[in-house]
Amino acid sequence: MNIQISNPRSCREAQEARASLEQEKATLEQKVAQLTQDKTNLMLAVTDMYEQNLVLEEKNKNVMLAMTDLYEMLLPLLPDDGGTA
């Protein structure tokens, strides 16, 4: 029967390396979680901006329609030659 005894130093080094890797893994997992949250927040902000833009476009459309209506009401009051009164 051949029994090999590991070098205690190499076992300690392996354990330290493993602990270091586990700590690095935990750090990376935290960074991934933070980046995921940041991405979610960014997407929510972009969505809010898009919705605000839609509201502004609707207001602009309404202003343009009102200006067109006003122009059409004033058009009969203008002289026939297209000049100012």
N, C-alpha and C positions, 0 to 999 in steps of 0.2 A: 504494500500500500504506500503510495507516494503522496505525501501531504505537503502542499506548498504554503508557506506563510508569506503573506504580502508584506511588502516594505511599509512600515507604519507611516513613514514620511509621505510616500506616494498616496496612501489612503487619505491622509490629512489634506494634502494638496488637492486631491479629487473632491473632497468634501467642501473645501474652500471655493474651488472653481464652481462646484454645483451651487453653492450658496450665492456666489457672485452672479451666476447666470439666472438664478431664480429672482434675485433682486432686480436685475436688469429687465427680466421679463415683466415683473410687477410694475416697474417704472414705465415700460413701453405700453403695458395695458392701460395705465393711468393716462398716458399721452393719447392713446387711441380713443379712450372714453372722452377726454377733453376735446379732441378734434371732432369727434362725432357730435358732441353738444354744440361746438362752435358752428359746425356745418348746419345743424338744425336751426340754430339762431339766425344764421345768414340766410337760409332759405325762407324763414318766416319774415325777415326784414325785406327780402326781395319781393315776396308775395304782397306784403303791405304796401310797398312802393308801387307795385303794378296796379293794385286796387285803387290807390290814390290817383294814379295816372288815368285810370278809366273814369273816375269821377271828374277829374279836370277836363278830360276830353269831352265828356257829356256837357259840362258847363260851357266849354268853348263852342260846341255845336249849337247850344241854345242861344248863346250870344250872337253867333253868326246868323242864325235864323231870325232873331229879333232885329238885327241890323238890316237884313234883307227885307223884312216886313216894313220897317221904317222907310227904307229907300223906296219901296214900291208905293208907300202912302205919299211920299214927298214928290215922286216923279211927276204926277199930274200938275204940281204947282210950279215946276220948272218951265222956263220959256221953251218954245219949240225948237229953237236953234241950238239947244244944249248948253247955252251959256248960263252964267249966274244971273239972278234977278236983280 
